[in-house]
């Protein structure tokens, strides 16, 4: 998101520096600039049983309230770039929401493979397939949804777990290659190779579809 998104002319680096000096308004502006990406992540990773009951904007806001208190500790020894730290905090808030609504048994279920194990809820193959197929709008395409959904789910389930996670981070969450590599604790070159491999696997599955799926 650009520096004019919130009307504040300062760059993200300038805002981060001001926040380190105690400017809570600068921290609020930074979070607001990343809001769209964070809400997209929540929307993708929220348990299907909670869709319609959990508002991604509320999850991000509640995480921000926690971030305000944690920020001095983070800024004293940042282990992650600000956005990745913020994303992790939002993800951990989503884990808490899952536990509240679904019980403690979801604690270790399907967590994101990550070097920084705050572990975020994993995206299911069904959820990914539905995000992809949501781009099919014509009647003829809609008629193919059931068959294609099964094919996409099979392709996703057959992927190496880290290939699949790179695909999620890059294509669905729209993280940069460097961000995805850092989240997973792998080299950027490895992230590129995994992303290309996963994307090719998905394209091969969808190749026979009329006009394919936009964005893939």
Secondary structure, DSSP 4 states (H G I P E B T S, - for coil): --TTTTS--S-HHHHHHHHHTT-HHHHHHHHHHTHHHHHHHHHHHS-GGGTTTS-HHHHHHHHHHHHHHHHHHHHHS-SS-HHHHHHHHHHHHHHHHHHHHH-GGGTTTTBPP-SS-S-PBPPPHHHHHHHHHTT--SHHHHTTHHHHHHHHHHHHHHS-HHHHHHHIIIIIS---HHHHHHHHT--HHHHHHHHHHHHHHHHHHHTTSTT--TT-
